[in-house]
Amino acid sequence: MQQKETSNAITLHIPQQSKLPDNAQWTNRFTIESATSNRVYVIAQHKTGRYFGCSCPSWRVHRRCKHLAALSLPAYQQPCEVLAEK
């Protein structure tokens, strides 16, 4: 996965093979393993808000988590542009 910053937004390139099926609310899904346990979390982008979220308890409660930070994704529901690699 590669990223580059543009004006006020980050463009994230996600390899096509790492995406999981999309649903009505979330898109651009991929998984990340926990550094401290054997859990696997799903990171996805909200279709209308264009921000990233994580399935971990910290993001669900506080809207920020170490998984998004590890990928340099913005916290606090800040929009981010995504382009899938071909």
Stockholm file with secondary structure:
# STOCKHOLM 1.0

chainA/1-86         MQQKETSNAITLHIPQQSKLPDNAQWTNRFTIESATSNRVYVIAQHKTGRYFGCSCPSWRVHRRCKHLAALSLPAYQQPCEVLAEK
#=GR chainA/1-86 SS CEEEEETTEEEEEECGGGCBCCCSSEEEEEEEECSSSSCEEEEEEETTTCCEEESSHHHHHHSCCHHHHHTTCCSTTCCCEEEECC
#=GC SS_cons        CEEEEETTEEEEEECGGGCBCCCSSEEEEEEEECSSSSCEEEEEEETTTCCEEESSHHHHHHSCCHHHHHTTCCSTTCCCEEEECC
//
